[in-house]
Amino acid sequence: MHEWALAEAVVSAASKLAGERGLGKITLVKIKVGELQQIDLEVFKFALSQIAEKLLPEAGFEISVERAEFRCRACGRTWRFRGEELDPEIREAIHVIPEVAHAFLRCPRCGSPDFEVVKGRGVWIESIVGEKSG
């Protein structure tokens, strides 16, 4: 499952950031998840808790979702992702590889498949909270 791989990457990155910032203990990691990732948040939270047990045993995780937004390169229209309106197989394809959204989505104004993802892609650490070493 890709939720586990993402959780492992987040824990590893948070641990590295803690070291770079001289934090001996991390108490909170705030994570932003792009809607296009279509992550199962319960699986992701569980994976984070399991993987963090060794590297970040005292860390809590706060996850928020950034809504996906697109801008048509042909007509300039901006619109939001409506994954619930898509066929389940298409949703799964976008879940596994978000970049395939271009194969399935079109601008609601002009029908062009040429658009950019403005928001809602990826997974990143927004901030970490902890205590200095020493």
Phi, psi and omega per residue, in radians:
M1 nan 2.430 -3.081
H2 -1.361 -0.264 3.040
E3 -1.077 -0.662 -3.141
W4 -1.192 -0.728 3.116
A5 -1.131 -0.715 3.102
L6 -1.139 -0.719 3.117
A7 -1.087 -0.730 3.123
E8 -1.091 -0.726 3.127
A9 -1.140 -0.710 3.130
V10 -1.127 -0.808 -3.137
V11 -1.104 -0.755 3.126
S12 -1.085 -0.798 -3.139
A13 -1.141 -0.718 3.124
A14 -1.124 -0.697 3.106
S15 -1.107 -0.749 3.122
K16 -1.126 -0.776 3.105
L17 -1.055 -0.706 3.127
A18 -1.050 -0.762 3.112
G19 -1.096 -0.757 -3.140
E20 -1.128 -0.537 -3.097
R21 -1.682 0.059 3.120
G22 1.237 0.478 3.128
L23 -1.556 2.173 3.120
G24 -1.443 -0.405 -3.100
K25 -2.557 2.309 3.049
I26 -1.777 2.284 3.134
T27 -1.855 -0.428 -3.118
L28 -2.616 2.353 3.036
V29 -2.140 2.079 3.095
K30 -1.679 2.183 -3.045
I31 -2.091 2.415 3.045
K32 -1.957 2.310 -3.126
V33 -2.089 2.179 3.083
G34 -1.249 2.403 -3.117
E35 -0.989 -0.587 -3.127
L36 -1.111 -0.426 3.098
Q37 -1.129 -0.451 -3.138
Q38 0.807 0.869 -3.126
I39 -1.337 2.458 2.975
D40 -1.325 1.817 -3.015
L41 -1.103 -0.589 3.117
E42 -1.161 -0.741 3.094
V43 -1.137 -0.730 3.139
F44 -1.083 -0.811 3.118
K45 -1.063 -0.757 3.136
F46 -1.111 -0.777 3.131
A47 -1.072 -0.754 3.104
L48 -1.013 -0.819 -3.104
S49 -1.110 -0.674 -3.122
Q50 -1.247 -0.785 -3.097
I51 -1.238 -0.605 -3.094
A52 -1.273 -0.282 -3.075
E53 -0.883 -0.677 -3.091
K54 -1.553 -0.794 -3.052
L55 -1.470 -0.666 -3.061
L56 -2.336 1.111 -2.982
P57 -1.091 -0.392 -3.099
E58 -1.812 0.085 -3.060
A59 -1.415 2.443 2.936
G60 -1.832 2.781 -3.118
F61 -2.195 2.292 3.089
E62 -2.051 2.125 -3.055
I63 -2.055 2.310 3.015
S64 -2.234 2.694 -3.095
V65 -1.884 2.281 3.061
E66 -1.657 2.112 3.132
R67 -1.072 2.485 3.127
A68 -1.387 2.425 3.113
E69 -2.417 2.412 -3.112
F70 -2.119 2.690 3.039
R71 -2.277 2.184 3.135
C72 -1.256 2.269 3.106
R73 -1.348 -0.360 -3.114
A74 -1.438 -0.813 -3.048
C75 -2.067 -0.144 3.093
G76 1.509 -0.036 -3.140
R77 -1.100 2.425 3.036
T78 -1.925 2.381 3.119
W79 -2.574 2.885 -3.120
R80 -1.777 2.675 3.103
F81 -1.241 2.400 3.068
R82 -2.227 1.283 -3.087
G83 -1.034 -0.551 -3.125
E84 -1.135 -0.322 3.135
E85 -1.513 -0.127 -3.089
L86 -1.577 2.711 3.027
D87 -1.031 2.469 -3.119
P88 -0.969 -0.595 3.117
E89 -1.187 -0.641 3.100
I90 -1.212 -0.754 3.085
R91 -1.001 -0.728 3.138
E92 -1.143 -0.702 3.117
A93 -1.089 -0.738 3.120
I94 -1.190 -0.617 3.094
H95 -1.052 -0.787 -3.093
V96 -1.308 -0.782 -3.126
I97 -2.358 1.600 -3.070
P98 -0.962 -0.462 -3.120
E99 -1.129 -0.342 3.133
V100 -1.269 -0.076 3.086
A101 -0.923 -0.576 -3.140
H102 -1.101 -0.448 3.138
A103 -1.368 -0.365 -3.010
F104 -2.034 -0.352 -3.064
L105 -1.836 2.627 3.120
R106 -2.376 2.687 3.061
C107 -1.075 2.264 -3.140
P108 -1.202 -0.300 3.136
R109 -1.533 -0.939 -3.004
C110 -1.964 -0.146 3.103
G111 1.454 0.087 -3.105
S112 -1.278 2.449 3.032
P113 -1.536 0.048 -3.095
D114 -1.633 1.670 -3.124
F115 -2.472 2.828 3.060
E116 -1.953 2.608 3.054
V117 -1.500 2.001 -3.101
V118 -1.514 -0.689 -3.126
K119 -2.556 2.822 2.962
G120 1.610 0.403 3.141
R121 -2.141 2.448 3.041
G122 1.610 3.126 3.094
V123 -2.382 2.278 3.139
W124 -2.579 2.782 3.085
I125 -1.527 2.089 3.103
E126 -1.369 -0.750 3.125
S127 -2.864 2.807 3.008
I128 -2.260 2.542 3.113
V129 -2.137 2.354 3.137
G130 -2.860 -2.960 -3.133
E131 -2.078 2.432 3.135
K132 -1.106 2.580 3.051
S133 -1.251 2.671 2.961
G134 1.702 nan nan
